Amino acid sequence: MTNIAEKAMEEIPYITGYAAVKFNGDTLSIAGEETEKILTDIQAIVKNYINIYHALGEYAVGIPKEILMNTTEITLLIRLFYNHEFFQLAVLKKDANLGYTRYMLHQYSKVITEEV
């Protein structure tokens, strides 16, 4: 698989970590020391999010797209791709442009879906 994580670290300003992970836990691509430390906890959050989504009637409530968590210094952007059963995590500094990051994650998702 193309190393999307390295590409993300080079192309997205203010990013400190990236991961692409299948819902079953298989890591597709990862970069950043912090990312590796928090990935298990992020996977649990995604699993709970999907369970809530199922309990609410799945498509009746809309397809989940992202989970956004932030502090004054760090933003965690998690983009879910439900139909392809994977998610992407971007660990960002406070000055990051979320719109651009979302756009780039979408571009990387196209590559991932072609290769998986």
PLY file of the C-alpha trace (Angstrom):
ply
format ascii 1.0
element vertex 116
property float x
property float y
property float z
element edge 115
property int vertex1
property int vertex2
end_header
0.00 0.00 0.00
1.16 3.52 -0.75
2.39 5.16 2.42
-0.41 7.67 2.78
0.76 8.61 6.28
4.10 9.95 5.05
2.34 11.83 2.28
-0.10 13.38 4.79
2.76 14.44 7.05
4.40 16.23 4.11
1.31 17.78 2.51
-0.92 18.88 5.41
0.31 21.94 7.32
0.36 21.70 11.13
-0.22 17.93 11.18
1.66 15.94 13.81
0.13 12.52 13.22
-1.95 10.49 10.80
-3.49 7.03 10.73
-5.76 5.08 8.41
-7.34 2.09 10.14
-9.93 -0.49 9.13
-12.92 -0.90 11.46
-11.64 -4.39 12.32
-8.46 -2.83 13.77
-6.01 -3.43 10.92
-3.71 -0.43 10.51
-3.38 0.62 6.88
-0.94 3.51 7.35
0.37 5.41 10.37
2.83 8.19 11.21
3.59 10.23 14.31
4.64 9.16 17.77
1.55 10.63 19.44
-0.70 8.84 16.96
0.65 5.43 17.90
0.13 6.19 21.59
-3.54 7.18 21.23
-4.66 4.87 18.42
-6.15 2.18 20.69
-8.26 4.80 22.47
-9.35 6.33 19.16
-10.38 2.89 17.90
-12.59 2.48 20.99
-14.21 5.88 20.33
-14.89 4.94 16.70
-16.35 1.59 17.77
-18.68 3.32 20.26
-19.66 5.89 17.64
-20.60 3.14 15.18
-22.57 1.29 17.89
-24.55 4.47 18.60
-25.10 4.92 14.87
-26.48 1.37 14.60
-28.73 1.85 17.65
-30.24 5.00 16.13
-31.23 3.23 12.93
-28.13 3.51 10.74
-29.08 5.19 7.45
-32.20 6.74 9.00
-29.96 9.17 10.88
-27.47 9.73 8.07
-24.02 8.35 7.37
-21.48 9.39 10.01
-18.71 11.51 8.59
-16.46 12.76 11.33
-15.65 13.10 14.97
-13.92 16.32 15.98
-12.22 16.75 19.36
-10.12 19.73 20.29
-8.31 21.47 23.10
-6.63 24.85 23.04
-3.51 23.26 21.51
-4.51 20.08 19.66
-7.32 18.99 17.35
-8.19 15.38 16.58
-10.08 14.98 13.32
-11.48 11.52 12.67
-13.09 10.93 9.28
-15.21 7.79 8.94
-15.81 6.02 5.66
-18.63 3.71 6.64
-19.19 2.06 3.27
-15.51 1.11 2.98
-15.15 0.27 6.70
-12.15 2.40 7.59
-11.38 5.68 9.30
-8.64 8.27 9.16
-7.21 10.15 12.11
-5.38 13.47 11.80
-3.64 14.90 14.86
-3.33 18.64 14.27
-1.86 21.69 15.94
-4.26 24.51 16.82
-3.39 26.57 13.71
-4.43 23.85 11.26
-6.91 24.59 8.50
-9.70 22.02 9.03
-11.22 22.61 5.60
-7.98 21.87 3.80
-7.31 18.88 6.06
-10.77 17.46 5.32
-10.14 17.92 1.60
-6.78 16.13 1.77
-8.19 13.27 3.85
-10.90 12.84 1.23
-8.23 12.67 -1.50
-6.29 10.05 0.48
-9.49 8.06 1.04
-9.82 7.64 -2.73
-6.37 6.08 -2.89
-7.08 3.84 0.10
-10.37 2.55 -1.33
-8.64 1.68 -4.59
-5.88 -0.26 -2.81
-7.95 -2.06 -0.16
0 1
1 2
2 3
3 4
4 5
5 6
6 7
7 8
8 9
9 10
10 11
11 12
12 13
13 14
14 15
15 16
16 17
17 18
18 19
19 20
20 21
21 22
22 23
23 24
24 25
25 26
26 27
27 28
28 29
29 30
30 31
31 32
32 33
33 34
34 35
35 36
36 37
37 38
38 39
39 40
40 41
41 42
42 43
43 44
44 45
45 46
46 47
47 48
48 49
49 50
50 51
51 52
52 53
53 54
54 55
55 56
56 57
57 58
58 59
59 60
60 61
61 62
62 63
63 64
64 65
65 66
66 67
67 68
68 69
69 70
70 71
71 72
72 73
73 74
74 75
75 76
76 77
77 78
78 79
79 80
80 81
81 82
82 83
83 84
84 85
85 86
86 87
87 88
88 89
89 90
90 91
91 92
92 93
93 94
94 95
95 96
96 97
97 98
98 99
99 100
100 101
101 102
102 103
103 104
104 105
105 106
106 107
107 108
108 109
109 110
110 111
111 112
112 113
113 114
114 115
